[in-house]
Amino acid sequence: MSFLVEFWQFLKVRKKYWLLPTIIVLVLFGGLIILSQGSAVAPFIYTIF
């Protein structure tokens, strides 16, 4: 949890709010790939990319 607090403080101090949507999208895609591995949904996920 401290990583998230530190990251948020970095964004506030450095005024790098544009990084937040990029990080969120990367985390969502990463979670989607991890959760779909080895399931019946996997072939459909690969068509997205």
Predicted model as a PDB file, atoms N, CA, C, CB and O in Angstrom, pLDDT in the B-factor column:
MODEL        1                                                                  
ATOM      1  N   MET A   1       0.818  -1.192   0.000  1.00 80.00           N  
ATOM      2  CA  MET A   1       0.000   0.000   0.000  1.00 80.00           C  
ATOM      3  C   MET A   1       0.865   1.260   0.000  1.00 80.00           C  
ATOM      4  CB  MET A   1      -0.932  -0.004   1.202  1.00 80.00           C  
ATOM      5  O   MET A   1       0.468   2.286  -0.552  1.00 80.00           O  
ATOM      6  N   SER A   2       2.025   1.187   0.607  1.00 90.00           N  
ATOM      7  CA  SER A   2       2.878   2.374   0.677  1.00 90.00           C  
ATOM      8  C   SER A   2       3.367   2.790  -0.706  1.00 90.00           C  
ATOM      9  CB  SER A   2       4.072   2.116   1.597  1.00 90.00           C  
ATOM     10  O   SER A   2       3.620   3.968  -0.958  1.00 90.00           O  
ATOM     11  N   PHE A   3       3.497   1.806  -1.601  1.00 89.00           N  
ATOM     12  CA  PHE A   3       3.909   2.139  -2.971  1.00 89.00           C  
ATOM     13  C   PHE A   3       2.876   3.046  -3.636  1.00 89.00           C  
ATOM     14  CB  PHE A   3       4.105   0.853  -3.808  1.00 89.00           C  
ATOM     15  O   PHE A   3       3.234   4.010  -4.312  1.00 89.00           O  
ATOM     16  N   LEU A   4       1.608   2.738  -3.443  1.00 85.00           N  
ATOM     17  CA  LEU A   4       0.555   3.550  -4.047  1.00 85.00           C  
ATOM     18  C   LEU A   4       0.531   4.965  -3.469  1.00 85.00           C  
ATOM     19  CB  LEU A   4      -0.802   2.883  -3.845  1.00 85.00           C  
ATOM     20  O   LEU A   4       0.319   5.937  -4.195  1.00 85.00           O  
ATOM     21  N   VAL A   5       0.749   5.072  -2.165  1.00 91.00           N  
ATOM     22  CA  VAL A   5       0.778   6.386  -1.526  1.00 91.00           C  
ATOM     23  C   VAL A   5       1.966   7.192  -2.045  1.00 91.00           C  
ATOM     24  CB  VAL A   5       0.849   6.245   0.012  1.00 91.00           C  
ATOM     25  O   VAL A   5       1.835   8.376  -2.356  1.00 91.00           O  
ATOM     26  N   GLU A   6       3.125   6.539  -2.134  1.00 91.00           N  
ATOM     27  CA  GLU A   6       4.309   7.219  -2.651  1.00 91.00           C  
ATOM     28  C   GLU A   6       4.127   7.630  -4.107  1.00 91.00           C  
ATOM     29  CB  GLU A   6       5.534   6.324  -2.514  1.00 91.00           C  
ATOM     30  O   GLU A   6       4.528   8.723  -4.506  1.00 91.00           O  
ATOM     31  N   PHE A   7       3.524   6.754  -4.892  1.00 87.00           N  
ATOM     32  CA  PHE A   7       3.282   7.048  -6.309  1.00 87.00           C  
ATOM     33  C   PHE A   7       2.331   8.232  -6.450  1.00 87.00           C  
ATOM     34  CB  PHE A   7       2.706   5.809  -7.034  1.00 87.00           C  
ATOM     35  O   PHE A   7       2.545   9.100  -7.296  1.00 87.00           O  
ATOM     36  N   TRP A   8       1.296   8.272  -5.640  1.00 86.00           N  
ATOM     37  CA  TRP A   8       0.340   9.386  -5.699  1.00 86.00           C  
ATOM     38  C   TRP A   8       1.023  10.692  -5.295  1.00 86.00           C  
ATOM     39  CB  TRP A   8      -0.881   9.110  -4.780  1.00 86.00           C  
ATOM     40  O   TRP A   8       0.780  11.731  -5.910  1.00 86.00           O  
ATOM     41  N   GLN A   9       1.866  10.653  -4.280  1.00 90.00           N  
ATOM     42  CA  GLN A   9       2.592  11.853  -3.875  1.00 90.00           C  
ATOM     43  C   GLN A   9       3.543  12.318  -4.977  1.00 90.00           C  
ATOM     44  CB  GLN A   9       3.371  11.593  -2.580  1.00 90.00           C  
ATOM     45  O   GLN A   9       3.694  13.520  -5.200  1.00 90.00           O  
ATOM     46  N   PHE A  10       4.180  11.379  -5.661  1.00 89.00           N  
ATOM     47  CA  PHE A  10       5.046  11.723  -6.785  1.00 89.00           C  
ATOM     48  C   PHE A  10       4.254  12.428  -7.881  1.00 89.00           C  
ATOM     49  CB  PHE A  10       5.724  10.466  -7.345  1.00 89.00           C  
ATOM     50  O   PHE A  10       4.707  13.429  -8.437  1.00 89.00           O  
ATOM     51  N   LEU A  11       3.066  11.901  -8.191  1.00 86.00           N  
ATOM     52  CA  LEU A  11       2.241  12.512  -9.226  1.00 86.00           C  
ATOM     53  C   LEU A  11       1.816  13.928  -8.833  1.00 86.00           C  
ATOM     54  CB  LEU A  11       1.007  11.648  -9.496  1.00 86.00           C  
ATOM     55  O   LEU A  11       1.792  14.829  -9.671  1.00 86.00           O  
ATOM     56  N   LYS A  12       1.484  14.117  -7.562  1.00 87.00           N  
ATOM     57  CA  LYS A  12       1.052  15.437  -7.110  1.00 87.00           C  
ATOM     58  C   LYS A  12       2.196  16.443  -7.135  1.00 87.00           C  
ATOM     59  CB  LYS A  12       0.472  15.347  -5.707  1.00 87.00           C  
ATOM     60  O   LYS A  12       2.024  17.571  -7.599  1.00 87.00           O  
ATOM     61  N   VAL A  13       3.348  16.046  -6.643  1.00 90.00           N  
ATOM     62  CA  VAL A  13       4.475  16.968  -6.549  1.00 90.00           C  
ATOM     63  C   VAL A  13       5.013  17.315  -7.936  1.00 90.00           C  
ATOM     64  CB  VAL A  13       5.589  16.365  -5.684  1.00 90.00           C  
ATOM     65  O   VAL A  13       5.288  18.479  -8.226  1.00 90.00           O  
ATOM     66  N   ARG A  14       5.160  16.313  -8.781  1.00 89.00           N  
ATOM     67  CA  ARG A  14       5.755  16.534 -10.103  1.00 89.00           C  
ATOM     68  C   ARG A  14       4.746  16.971 -11.159  1.00 89.00           C  
ATOM     69  CB  ARG A  14       6.438  15.280 -10.564  1.00 89.00           C  
ATOM     70  O   ARG A  14       5.124  17.259 -12.295  1.00 89.00           O  
ATOM     71  N   LYS A  15       3.468  17.023 -10.796  1.00 88.00           N  
ATOM     72  CA  LYS A  15       2.391  17.420 -11.723  1.00 88.00           C  
ATOM     73  C   LYS A  15       2.351  16.518 -12.960  1.00 88.00           C  
ATOM     74  CB  LYS A  15       2.574  18.888 -12.157  1.00 88.00           C  
ATOM     75  O   LYS A  15       2.227  16.991 -14.089  1.00 88.00           O  
ATOM     76  N   LYS A  16       2.456  15.235 -12.722  1.00 85.00           N  
ATOM     77  CA  LYS A  16       2.442  14.263 -13.816  1.00 85.00           C  
ATOM     78  C   LYS A  16       1.136  13.462 -13.803  1.00 85.00           C  
ATOM     79  CB  LYS A  16       3.657  13.311 -13.711  1.00 85.00           C  
ATOM     80  O   LYS A  16       1.147  12.231 -13.805  1.00 85.00           O  
ATOM     81  N   TYR A  17       0.026  14.176 -13.790  1.00 85.00           N  
ATOM     82  CA  TYR A  17      -1.278  13.519 -13.730  1.00 85.00           C  
ATOM     83  C   TYR A  17      -1.586  12.722 -14.993  1.00 85.00           C  
ATOM     84  CB  TYR A  17      -2.363  14.546 -13.500  1.00 85.00           C  
ATOM     85  O   TYR A  17      -2.432  11.828 -14.963  1.00 85.00           O  
ATOM     86  N   TRP A  18      -0.917  13.029 -16.101  1.00 88.00           N  
ATOM     87  CA  TRP A  18      -1.167  12.310 -17.342  1.00 88.00           C  
ATOM     88  C   TRP A  18      -0.684  10.864 -17.262  1.00 88.00           C  
ATOM     89  CB  TRP A  18      -0.492  13.022 -18.504  1.00 88.00           C  
ATOM     90  O   TRP A  18      -1.085  10.035 -18.079  1.00 88.00           O  
ATOM     91  N   LEU A  19       0.172  10.551 -16.291  1.00 87.00           N  
ATOM     92  CA  LEU A  19       0.653   9.173 -16.135  1.00 87.00           C  
ATOM     93  C   LEU A  19      -0.413   8.244 -15.561  1.00 87.00           C  
ATOM     94  CB  LEU A  19       1.879   9.149 -15.240  1.00 87.00           C  
ATOM     95  O   LEU A  19      -0.384   7.039 -15.809  1.00 87.00           O  
ATOM     96  N   LEU A  20      -1.344   8.792 -14.803  1.00 88.00           N  
ATOM     97  CA  LEU A  20      -2.332   7.968 -14.111  1.00 88.00           C  
ATOM     98  C   LEU A  20      -3.194   7.140 -15.058  1.00 88.00           C  
ATOM     99  CB  LEU A  20      -3.216   8.841 -13.267  1.00 88.00           C  
ATOM    100  O   LEU A  20      -3.316   5.937 -14.828  1.00 88.00           O  
ATOM    101  N   PRO A  21      -3.801   7.697 -16.106  1.00 91.00           N  
ATOM    102  CA  PRO A  21      -4.595   6.861 -17.011  1.00 91.00           C  
ATOM    103  C   PRO A  21      -3.756   5.797 -17.719  1.00 91.00           C  
ATOM    104  CB  PRO A  21      -5.283   7.731 -18.043  1.00 91.00           C  
ATOM    105  O   PRO A  21      -4.225   4.684 -17.959  1.00 91.00           O  
ATOM    106  N   THR A  22      -2.520   6.147 -18.047  1.00 91.00           N  
ATOM    107  CA  THR A  22      -1.636   5.178 -18.705  1.00 91.00           C  
ATOM    108  C   THR A  22      -1.368   3.989 -17.787  1.00 91.00           C  
ATOM    109  CB  THR A  22      -0.304   5.847 -19.113  1.00 91.00           C  
ATOM    110  O   THR A  22      -1.442   2.841 -18.225  1.00 91.00           O  
ATOM    111  N   ILE A  23      -1.064   4.250 -16.540  1.00 90.00           N  
ATOM    112  CA  ILE A  23      -0.790   3.181 -15.572  1.00 90.00           C  
ATOM    113  C   ILE A  23      -2.037   2.330 -15.351  1.00 90.00           C  
ATOM    114  CB  ILE A  23      -0.303   3.772 -14.231  1.00 90.00           C  
ATOM    115  O   ILE A  23      -1.943   1.105 -15.276  1.00 90.00           O  
ATOM    116  N   ILE A  24      -3.192   2.961 -15.246  1.00 92.00           N  
ATOM    117  CA  ILE A  24      -4.438   2.224 -15.018  1.00 92.00           C  
ATOM    118  C   ILE A  24      -4.732   1.287 -16.182  1.00 92.00           C  
ATOM    119  CB  ILE A  24      -5.610   3.197 -14.812  1.00 92.00           C  
ATOM    120  O   ILE A  24      -5.111   0.136 -15.965  1.00 92.00           O  
ATOM    121  N   VAL A  25      -4.566   1.760 -17.412  1.00 93.00           N  
ATOM    122  CA  VAL A  25      -4.818   0.918 -18.590  1.00 93.00           C  
ATOM    123  C   VAL A  25      -3.839  -0.257 -18.626  1.00 93.00           C  
ATOM    124  CB  VAL A  25      -4.703   1.754 -19.892  1.00 93.00           C  
ATOM    125  O   VAL A  25      -4.238  -1.386 -18.909  1.00 93.00           O  
ATOM    126  N   LEU A  26      -2.571  -0.001 -18.345  1.00 92.00           N  
ATOM    127  CA  LEU A  26      -1.586  -1.087 -18.331  1.00 92.00           C  
ATOM    128  C   LEU A  26      -1.911  -2.139 -17.277  1.00 92.00           C  
ATOM    129  CB  LEU A  26      -0.191  -0.528 -18.082  1.00 92.00           C  
ATOM    130  O   LEU A  26      -1.788  -3.337 -17.531  1.00 92.00           O  
ATOM    131  N   VAL A  27      -2.324  -1.694 -16.100  1.00 91.00           N  
ATOM    132  CA  VAL A  27      -2.680  -2.638 -15.029  1.00 91.00           C  
ATOM    133  C   VAL A  27      -3.918  -3.451 -15.416  1.00 91.00           C  
ATOM    134  CB  VAL A  27      -2.933  -1.881 -13.700  1.00 91.00           C  
ATOM    135  O   VAL A  27      -3.974  -4.653 -15.154  1.00 91.00           O  
ATOM    136  N   LEU A  28      -4.906  -2.807 -16.033  1.00 91.00           N  
ATOM    137  CA  LEU A  28      -6.118  -3.531 -16.447  1.00 91.00           C  
ATOM    138  C   LEU A  28      -5.808  -4.575 -17.509  1.00 91.00           C  
ATOM    139  CB  LEU A  28      -7.169  -2.553 -16.977  1.00 91.00           C  
ATOM    140  O   LEU A  28      -6.289  -5.706 -17.429  1.00 91.00           O  
ATOM    141  N   PHE A  29      -5.004  -4.202 -18.507  1.00 87.00           N  
ATOM    142  CA  PHE A  29      -4.634  -5.175 -19.536  1.00 87.00           C  
ATOM    143  C   PHE A  29      -3.808  -6.312 -18.950  1.00 87.00           C  
ATOM    144  CB  PHE A  29      -3.855  -4.491 -20.662  1.00 87.00           C  
ATOM    145  O   PHE A  29      -4.001  -7.470 -19.320  1.00 87.00           O  
ATOM    146  N   GLY A  30      -2.898  -6.001 -18.047  1.00 87.00           N  
ATOM    147  CA  GLY A  30      -2.102  -7.035 -17.398  1.00 87.00           C  
ATOM    148  C   GLY A  30      -2.967  -7.988 -16.594  1.00 87.00           C  
ATOM    149  O   GLY A  30      -2.773  -9.203 -16.641  1.00 87.00           O  
ATOM    150  N   GLY A  31      -3.927  -7.435 -15.853  1.00 85.00           N  
ATOM    151  CA  GLY A  31      -4.847  -8.283 -15.087  1.00 85.00           C  
ATOM    152  C   GLY A  31      -5.710  -9.141 -15.991  1.00 85.00           C  
ATOM    153  O   GLY A  31      -5.985 -10.299 -15.677  1.00 85.00           O  
ATOM    154  N   LEU A  32      -6.137  -8.580 -17.110  1.00 80.00           N  
ATOM    155  CA  LEU A  32      -6.939  -9.338 -18.060  1.00 80.00           C  
ATOM    156  C   LEU A  32      -6.165 -10.514 -18.626  1.00 80.00           C  
ATOM    157  CB  LEU A  32      -7.413  -8.440 -19.186  1.00 80.00           C  
ATOM    158  O   LEU A  32      -6.707 -11.611 -18.758  1.00 80.00           O  
ATOM    159  N   ILE A  33      -4.917 -10.295 -18.957  1.00 78.00           N  
ATOM    160  CA  ILE A  33      -4.090 -11.374 -19.502  1.00 78.00           C  
ATOM    161  C   ILE A  33      -3.821 -12.444 -18.451  1.00 78.00           C  
ATOM    162  CB  ILE A  33      -2.766 -10.816 -20.033  1.00 78.00           C  
ATOM    163  O   ILE A  33      -3.886 -13.636 -18.752  1.00 78.00           O  
ATOM    164  N   ILE A  34      -3.521 -12.034 -17.228  1.00 80.00           N  
ATOM    165  CA  ILE A  34      -3.240 -13.000 -16.161  1.00 80.00           C  
ATOM    166  C   ILE A  34      -4.477 -13.827 -15.828  1.00 80.00           C  
ATOM    167  CB  ILE A  34      -2.739 -12.278 -14.904  1.00 80.00           C  
ATOM    168  O   ILE A  34      -4.386 -15.042 -15.652  1.00 80.00           O  
ATOM    169  N   LEU A  35      -5.634 -13.169 -15.743  1.00 77.00           N  
ATOM    170  CA  LEU A  35      -6.855 -13.889 -15.377  1.00 77.00           C  
ATOM    171  C   LEU A  35      -7.347 -14.814 -16.491  1.00 77.00           C  
ATOM    172  CB  LEU A  35      -7.947 -12.901 -15.019  1.00 77.00           C  
ATOM    173  O   LEU A  35      -8.002 -15.819 -16.212  1.00 77.00           O  
ATOM    174  N   SER A  36      -7.042 -14.491 -17.736  1.00 74.00           N  
ATOM    175  CA  SER A  36      -7.551 -15.302 -18.841  1.00 74.00           C  
ATOM    176  C   SER A  36      -6.613 -16.440 -19.221  1.00 74.00           C  
ATOM    177  CB  SER A  36      -7.793 -14.430 -20.045  1.00 74.00           C  
ATOM    178  O   SER A  36      -6.964 -17.279 -20.051  1.00 74.00           O  
ATOM    179  N   GLN A  37      -5.438 -16.479 -18.630  1.00 74.00           N  
ATOM    180  CA  GLN A  37      -4.494 -17.533 -18.959  1.00 74.00           C  
ATOM    181  C   GLN A  37      -5.038 -18.890 -18.529  1.00 74.00           C  
ATOM    182  CB  GLN A  37      -3.139 -17.266 -18.297  1.00 74.00           C  
ATOM    183  O   GLN A  37      -5.471 -19.079 -17.392  1.00 74.00           O  
ATOM    184  N   GLY A  38      -5.004 -19.807 -19.452  1.00 69.00           N  
ATOM    185  CA  GLY A  38      -5.440 -21.162 -19.138  1.00 69.00           C  
ATOM    186  C   GLY A  38      -6.945 -21.326 -19.068  1.00 69.00           C  
ATOM    187  O   GLY A  38      -7.423 -22.336 -18.551  1.00 69.00           O  
ATOM    188  N   SER A  39      -7.694 -20.384 -19.561  1.00 68.00           N  
ATOM    189  CA  SER A  39      -9.145 -20.520 -19.532  1.00 68.00           C  
ATOM    190  C   SER A  39      -9.674 -20.618 -20.955  1.00 68.00           C  
ATOM    191  CB  SER A  39      -9.799 -19.333 -18.787  1.00 68.00           C  
ATOM    192  O   SER A  39      -8.923 -20.487 -21.921  1.00 68.00           O  
ATOM    193  N   ALA A  40     -10.955 -20.846 -21.068  1.00 72.00           N  
ATOM    194  CA  ALA A  40     -11.585 -20.962 -22.382  1.00 72.00           C  
ATOM    195  C   ALA A  40     -11.706 -19.610 -23.074  1.00 72.00           C  
ATOM    196  CB  ALA A  40     -12.961 -21.597 -22.248  1.00 72.00           C  
ATOM    197  O   ALA A  40     -11.983 -19.550 -24.272  1.00 72.00           O  
ATOM    198  N   VAL A  41     -11.502 -18.534 -22.337  1.00 69.00           N  
ATOM    199  CA  VAL A  41     -11.621 -17.194 -22.896  1.00 69.00           C  
ATOM    200  C   VAL A  41     -10.333 -16.760 -23.600  1.00 69.00           C  
ATOM    201  CB  VAL A  41     -11.977 -16.199 -21.798  1.00 69.00           C  
ATOM    202  O   VAL A  41     -10.349 -15.815 -24.388  1.00 69.00           O  
ATOM    203  N   ALA A  42      -9.226 -17.437 -23.324  1.00 69.00           N  
ATOM    204  CA  ALA A  42      -7.915 -17.028 -23.824  1.00 69.00           C  
ATOM    205  C   ALA A  42      -7.865 -16.815 -25.339  1.00 69.00           C  
ATOM    206  CB  ALA A  42      -6.898 -18.054 -23.439  1.00 69.00           C  
ATOM    207  O   ALA A  42      -7.298 -15.809 -25.765  1.00 69.00           O  
ATOM    208  N   PRO A  43      -8.418 -17.690 -26.179  1.00 71.00           N  
ATOM    209  CA  PRO A  43      -8.339 -17.439 -27.624  1.00 71.00           C  
ATOM    210  C   PRO A  43      -9.034 -16.145 -28.050  1.00 71.00           C  
ATOM    211  CB  PRO A  43      -8.946 -18.600 -28.377  1.00 71.00           C  
ATOM    212  O   PRO A  43      -8.620 -15.518 -29.025  1.00 71.00           O  
ATOM    213  N   PHE A  44     -10.067 -15.746 -27.346  1.00 72.00           N  
ATOM    214  CA  PHE A  44     -10.774 -14.520 -27.698  1.00 72.00           C  
ATOM    215  C   PHE A  44     -10.019 -13.284 -27.236  1.00 72.00           C  
ATOM    216  CB  PHE A  44     -12.167 -14.528 -27.100  1.00 72.00           C  
ATOM    217  O   PHE A  44     -10.116 -12.229 -27.862  1.00 72.00           O  
ATOM    218  N   ILE A  45      -9.263 -13.405 -26.141  1.00 68.00           N  
ATOM    219  CA  ILE A  45      -8.480 -12.280 -25.647  1.00 68.00           C  
ATOM    220  C   ILE A  45      -7.366 -11.953 -26.641  1.00 68.00           C  
ATOM    221  CB  ILE A  45      -7.892 -12.592 -24.248  1.00 68.00           C  
ATOM    222  O   ILE A  45      -7.073 -10.780 -26.871  1.00 68.00           O  
ATOM    223  N   TYR A  46      -6.737 -12.983 -27.239  1.00 69.00           N  
ATOM    224  CA  TYR A  46      -5.634 -12.740 -28.147  1.00 69.00           C  
ATOM    225  C   TYR A  46      -6.076 -12.027 -29.421  1.00 69.00           C  
ATOM    226  CB  TYR A  46      -4.966 -14.038 -28.495  1.00 69.00           C  
ATOM    227  O   TYR A  46      -5.255 -11.392 -30.082  1.00 69.00           O  
ATOM    228  N   THR A  47      -7.336 -12.118 -29.773  1.00 71.00           N  
ATOM    229  CA  THR A  47      -7.804 -11.408 -30.955  1.00 71.00           C  
ATOM    230  C   THR A  47      -7.890  -9.906 -30.716  1.00 71.00           C  
ATOM    231  CB  THR A  47      -9.156 -11.941 -31.381  1.00 71.00           C  
ATOM    232  O   THR A  47      -7.874  -9.125 -31.668  1.00 71.00           O  
ATOM    233  N   ILE A  48      -7.982  -9.494 -29.451  1.00 70.00           N  
ATOM    234  CA  ILE A  48      -8.022  -8.069 -29.131  1.00 70.00           C  
ATOM    235  C   ILE A  48      -6.687  -7.425 -29.471  1.00 70.00           C  
ATOM    236  CB  ILE A  48      -8.363  -7.849 -27.641  1.00 70.00           C  
ATOM    237  O   ILE A  48      -6.633  -6.298 -29.962  1.00 70.00           O  
ATOM    238  N   PHE A  49      -5.602  -8.163 -29.200  1.00 67.00           N  
ATOM    239  CA  PHE A  49      -4.264  -7.613 -29.410  1.00 67.00           C  
ATOM    240  C   PHE A  49      -3.789  -7.934 -30.800  1.00 67.00           C  
ATOM    241  CB  PHE A  49      -3.275  -8.154 -28.374  1.00 67.00           C  
ATOM    242  O   PHE A  49      -2.679  -7.558 -31.176  1.00 67.00           O  
TER     243      PHE A  49                                                      
ENDMDL                                                                          
END                                                                             
